[in-house]
Amino acid sequence: MTMQVTKPDHRGNYHFSPQQKWMNDPNGMVYFDGEYHLFFQHHPFGDTWGPMHWGHAVTRDLTNWEELPIALEPDEHGTIFSGSAVVDWHNTTGFFPDEPGLVAIFTHHLERPDAPVVQTQSLAYSTDKGRTWIKYAGNPVLERADLPDFRDPKVFRHEPSGQWIMVVACGQIASLYHSPDLKQWTWGSDFGEGIGSHEGVWECPDLFELHVDGDQAKSRWVMLVSIGDGGSGTEGSRTQYFIGDFDGITFTPDEASQQVRWLDHGRDNYAGVSWSDVPEEDGRRLYLGWMSNWRYANQTPTDGWRGAMTIARELTLETVDGEMTLMQRPARELEAARTPVLELADVTLAELRQELETLRLDTFELEVQAEGGRSFEFRLRQGEGCGTPVGFDAQAGELYIDRTQSGESEFHADFAGRHTAKTGPESDTQLRIFVDRSSVEVFEGGGRLVMTDLIFPKAEADRLSVFSADESLKFRSVQIFRIAGSSKEA
């Protein structure tokens, strides 16, 4: 008699991934007429990186996704690399004489035999809520023949100066341009020389304004810059951020930006950018990243598809321990998708251990508030020979995710590992942990520290347990929720 082994389903329950084939960077993220649009780097003919198209999905609640037909395909100017999208509310382009529409600003990537690669910036527009697209006849609208890396334009409207701003990645810097109509662009300034991490090529910049500590009269600007896999160390690709001021031409970083600050301390949050045109009455800056790493992205063990996005996150600027900090919190819409499983208050370690014994969960959220200064560890997606410890080491003052035995990892030497991040002083330790079929996202201290890691456990690895060397440890509260979600094709 042969024992049947269940094949694991690594597709997330509430994370977006394409129905088929390859996906990487999020692109063209824009809110319009009740829909959040997510375009993405897509190779529809293979499950590894290849000739790039723009895939397309929409959601109304940031949890349930509908995948739509491919939005942009390669043409005589090249394949379709990363970019952004905006609503042209006042017809500055002349594309929309009757009502506002969407404009995509993207990189054309052209490879020719015996010639250098050419990257240029181009436009497409849609008059039917993004369902079909017309490429601008005057493409490309911005060229830089001296730069082999000239890509990933993020465009937004800067009302104080009455113009459109583009921040675009140029090798090891980001360049800022401005335009009255999205067609004619003027260089304004460069940013990045002598500041930040330069371990890899700069990619996928974003620039946006945030209020400080919720004060509507006080704001600063944040620039995100993703760093490609430079090949050194084990981290691979990741994203840094800078805080400063922007006057419509120049971004001026603050003194604290002289120190490299990482957006995420795990291995699998890259190329993330924010949605444009979220209504003013909503007021949030919403963000999403590609949940992978260029170190091993082409080798992850999924079947028929490859690539997923993080959960949507709300970004804020808050003063934490005297320092202005970019905070990330799960988008509030996720709470509407939750179903309570367990809710405990003032529970001992032994009591909690007993409560967890009977649970069987592969996709869930775990909220924990533990006594400060005490070490503890939850083992997620635990099964025979596998499990993913997530915990707090009080002596080291570190949060950690350990995926050395999380499941499949032999596809790349740098996948298995224990990832740590220093935490700040806190009376209690507060964690929100989002677990899906192939991912763990941990938010600590109200979002001041975030870690995102892929895992590929066995299908039957659905147990959850808790450990601590301190048997007197008490948890002030423990809550577990199932999370519903779906991705479907149009």
Number of C-alpha atoms within 10 A of each C-alpha: 3 4 5 6 9 9 9 17 15 20 22 20 22 26 23 27 27 27 15 17 20 27 31 29 26 30 33 28 28 24 22 19 8 12 16 21 25 25 29 28 25 32 21 21 13 16 20 20 18 15 18 25 22 28 25 25 26 23 17 15 17 23 23 19 25 18 20 16 13 18 19 23 14 16 12 7 17 20 20 24 27 28 31 29 29 24 21 21 13 12 15 17 16 10 19 18 11 9 11 19 21 24 27 30 26 27 27 28 24 19 14 9 6 6 8 11 15 21 27 26 25 25 25 20 24 20 17 11 16 22 12 14 19 15 16 16 10 9 16 18 16 19 15 13 13 8 14 15 21 27 27 30 33 29 28 22 20 16 9 8 13 12 17 21 26 28 25 27 26 21 17 20 21 25 22 24 22 26 18 16 14 23 20 12 18 13 13 16 15 18 19 17 10 10 14 20 21 16 16 18 19 26 27 28 29 26 23 16 18 22 16 19 15 12 10 9 7 10 16 17 21 22 22 22 30 26 24 22 20 16 13 9 9 14 19 22 24 25 25 19 22 28 26 17 17 18 11 20 15 15 23 15 20 13 10 13 16 13 11 13 18 20 24 24 24 23 23 28 27 32 28 24 28 26 22 25 20 18 12 7 6 7 11 16 20 21 22 23 23 24 28 30 25 19 20 16 19 17 15 22 16 16 13 12 21 28 26 25 25 25 21 22 23 17 19 22 23 19 13 15 10 7 10 15 21 23 22 24 22 22 19 13 14 20 13 11 17 16 14 12 14 14 11 16 13 15 16 16 19 15 13 19 16 13 13 14 12 11 14 14 22 23 21 22 26 19 17 19 19 22 18 16 16 19 22 21 19 21 20 25 32 25 19 10 11 20 27 25 25 23 22 28 19 15 9 12 17 16 26 21 27 19 24 18 19 27 23 18 20 12 13 14 11 14 22 18 16 15 20 20 18 14 18 15 13 12 10 16 25 21 23 22 23 23 26 23 26 25 24 25 25 27 23 23 20 15 21 21 24 25 23 24 25 24 27 25 29 25 17 17 23 18 19 22 20 19 17 17 10 11 10 10 18 20 20 17 16 18 16 21 20 19 21 16 18 14 22 14 11 10
